[in-house]
Amino acid sequence: MPSSATARACANIALVKYWGKRDAARNLPAAGSLSLTLGALVTETTVAFDAVLASDELILDGVPARPADLQRTSAFLDLIRAQAKVTTRARVTSRNEFPTASGLASSASGFAALAVAATTAAGLACSPRELSMLARRGSGSAARSIYGGFVRMHAGHAADGSDCFAEPIVSRLVDRVRMVIAIVGGGAPKAHGSRDAMEHTAATSPFYRAWIDQVPADLAVAEGALAAGDLAQLGTIAEANALAMHASALAARPAIVYWQPTTLALLAEVRALRDRGHAAWATMDAGPHVKVLTSIDEAEAIATALRAVPGASEVTISGPGGPATVTT
């Protein structure tokens, strides 16, 4: 079997969010989601199985990973070793071309790239759906980063997760859409990890049940917008869904607060841009950064306006990203 492989995968931004699980052990989401894969946010990962190794190794962004990250990676590799019927340990070298663990979905691109590289290195031939289901075991949102463009994640109902996978959605919007990414706080690691934060929100927020109940309707509107090629409708539901997700986290006890003063200033600027007739709708993951859904024609104007907001440390324009791929 091949002993080494390198893969690249793009992070994705959920337009209808994944926030909460029905089964934490299998990473089964409590509701479906819909995302856009972003070409500007890339992870490259190399996996090398080596019989000399006594244990797995993980180098992340040039330094040895924290024990918790190594343990999570090793547990994920165990799933692949079991499928390939091997016990060989692996050396994993991963690099994010954007800030890690700060609210830019590095776990999505990271585990998607890891799934593709590790299965290839282990000699497994997996379909995109199988890779999506495997990547989900590492990070729920990683299931979507197996694909490019717009992606729909199905929560499923089966206890074993056999119907919980992502698949691409064809829409003519993919040629027109852009995401303007405004980094807040220099991309520093966030105080609350997404996994722990969503579990805490689900357990303590009085708004959480309402959030879950609203998601199917939001998905229907978003899918309708994609089918119709209606960017305004897609942006409107994406912004509303993101604010509702953060509302559920803010209502947790104690509260999960990701926003910083610059986050609020950026949100205000997006509303002002929209009031002036620009195509601009904000969305945020579990972090302080603001991403703005817009069109190819408006992206430069939106980026210029966001760069003028005090505290916005970096502003990037991203087009849709492609699927996770093996490079070597």
Secondary structure, DSSP 8 states (H G I E B T S, - for coil): ---EEEEEEEEEEEEE----EEETTTTEESS-EEEEEEEEEEEEEEEEE-TT-SS-EEEETTEE--HHHHHHHHHHHHHHHHHHT----EEEEEEESS-SSSSS-HHHHHHHHHHHHHHHHTT----HHHHHHHHHHH-TTHHHHTS-SEEEE-----TT-TT--EEEE--GGGGTEEEEEEEEGGG---SS-HHHHHHHHHHH-TTHHHHHHHHHHHHHHHHHHHHHT-HHHHHHHHHHHHHHHHHHHHTSSS------HHHHHHHHHHHHHHHTT---EEE--SSS-EEEEEETTTHHHHHHHHHTSTTEEEEEEE-B----EE--
